[in-house]
Structure formats: C-alpha cells, structure tokens
Amino acid sequence: MSQSGFSLSCFLVLLLLAACERTPSHEAIVARELARPDTVREIFLNYELGMSRQAFYDSSWALNRRGLVTHGPQNQNVLYKLSDALPYEATMLYYPDFKDDRVVQMRARIHYDAWAPWNRRLWSDSLLLDVRQLMEAWYGKGFITQEVSIPLNGLTREFVKIDANRQITIRRASDSDVLVMITDLRATLPEDDG
C-alpha cells in the first residue's frame, strides 16, 4: 500500500470513529430525558417548576423581606444581585411564564453592572461563558453546545442541559445581556386528548 493510500485509510477510519462518537442531537436527548420516570422541579432561590402563581409571589415577597431580591425596572420582574457568583458584579432580572396559573418556564436576563460599549471584557460573549460556569455550579455539568437561528439576530450559539423534564438554555440576548430559560418540557407539550 502506498503512503498516500495508507494516509487516506487512516483518515477515513478516524472520520468514522469521530462520527460514531458525536454528541446525540437535541431531539434525541429530549426524547431520552422525557422518558425518565422522575421529575425535576428545582429552579433557583427555592422556586420550582409547577409552583402556583400565588406561591411564586409569596416566595418572592419572602425573599424581598430577607433583602435578597427587590423589584426590577418598572416592577415587571424580580431583581437579584449576583454579588459573588460571577467574576464581576452582575444583576439577574427574572420572571416566570405561567400556564394554568403554574410556572412552566423561568426567564432570567443577566448582565454585568459595569457593562459599557467600550468595556469589551464585560460584553455578553464573555458573560455567556461565565454564566455557563455559574449554571454548571448550580445544576451540574452536561451542557451541550448548539447553533440556533434567532429571528433578527441570525445564527448564534447556545448551551442546553436537560434533566428529565427540566431544560436549561443559555444564550446571548444582546451585547450586554445573556438569557437563561428554565423550562418544564412536559408542561409545554400539547396535551393528550386520549
């Protein structure tokens, strides 16, 4: 066998091995995790997927009385300071989506407090990686990277982790903000009429 033939054979074997070791697709991971019999409800700060709207308000009020959270801009979300959680002072603004008065998704926007257009190290492309590390500290390793197309933003990278019914998605929202969505995949699925 010639040198080039041997090199080509080695390349093809390595390519085949790499193809066999690929990360499962997002759809395959969702199917595998939703097949689990357990349910994961934890979000953060003792909030849970499936909690009632009133329980969310009561929990937020209790956290506010303890000085951990306050109201966000125009009273449209909850503001939580991430003082020691990230390399720089940061703020998280969050509020859930409800279905039938139950929390089915928590949306959180995180930004560095000292962000400015000229302060490049605090832009969301760096923050995205820092938030991924924070989410790994909170929820464990296992985030996969995928490319998605977002209307008006084009192709972007996001990190996703699925534990049973709970999906955590992290992606850039703007030059300054990173969006974290914690979703109950079972609650957002169409209901079975049978």
Steps between C-alpha positions, in 0.01 A plus 500: 500500500635841410562774758208708368268196502596423859445865602161503330400177678604640838309821430184307409524284814544809719208670326281193560600488868427870541157454341422215741593712805288802408285656765137389471269753338286731710190306397657169605596643840149642551343162414738313734451741790122524467486120516642514854239433769627774735419870492747782568332812635780712654572838341695728740438686827247229596277569200367191323351407168131431550463729800184711504499867407414587862786284633739684265380836633517380861855367451609824332351704784681284758831544313435876484439519877836325553670758273602247236289636214317816406277611217652550158453794264137613476400218740492252211745246642700402806854636542766279659861615546756232410764650728754219532369258237678648194841662442343850503197650675191387310122528514240239412147608409251213495132423467313180414261405224180343631264243350177432691643714786805271533865587428601326177808710418729743680665765285806676643711775342848547641736791437819636651425820691803684356418409140570778250560497123869577558542239777546202268586243770149541647307439176258211478734275299725479809207503740348203313795280599495630858125431529555149366750438781252641753221277369735199517569589864125522568376207288805285421700430187346371180419809293525440126578770245276551202460759226152649462346763278333782693274744309674836455821366662593233247704194588613487861643250747310378802561255780231249596465249785203268547428308820178298466237769432716806583683669211747780570595717201766773508560745211593859422202737502685821407846654518459530877255225602491122518165322511447189713176307455404214730211314342276212602490303175208288616285804579560657160415187301155479338255329728385149412129477427498124548 
